[in-house]
Amino acid sequence: MSSSKKEYKKAIVNITVRRMPP
């Protein structure tokens, strides 16, 4: 269940970066 938390955070960061490009 620890890996799930890490993957969840990575997915959120990926979506945020893609939604808010530099």
MIRO-31408 format. One record per residue: z negated, y, x negated of N, C-alpha, C, CB in turn. Coordinates in steps of 0.2 Angstrom, whole numbers, plus 5000, padded with zeros to 4 digits. Each point is the difference from the previous one (the first is absolute). Glycine has a CB too. Layout:
// MIRO-31408
ZYXZYXZYXZYX ...
***
This chain:
// MIRO-31408
500049944996500050065004500050064996499449945009 500550054984500050064996500750024998498949964995 501549995005500850024998500350045006500149894993 499650095013500350045006499950075000499849905007 499650124990499850075000500550044995498849975003 501349994991500450034995500750015002499349954991 501050005013500650015002500150055006500249884997 499350135007500050055005500050074997499449925008 500250094987500050064997500750024997498849994998 501549964999500650014996500650015006499649924990 500450055015500550015005499950075003500049885003 499450154998499950065003500250064995499049965006 500950024987500250054995500850005000498949984993 501449965007500750005000500350045006499949884994 499850115012500350035006499950084999499849895007 499650134991499950074999500550034995498749985003 501449994992500450034995500750005002499349954991 500950005013500750005003500150055005500149884998 499350135006500150055006499950074997499549925008 500250094986499950074997500350004993498950025007 501749984993500450004993499850064996500949945005 499150064989499950054995500450065001499649924992 
***
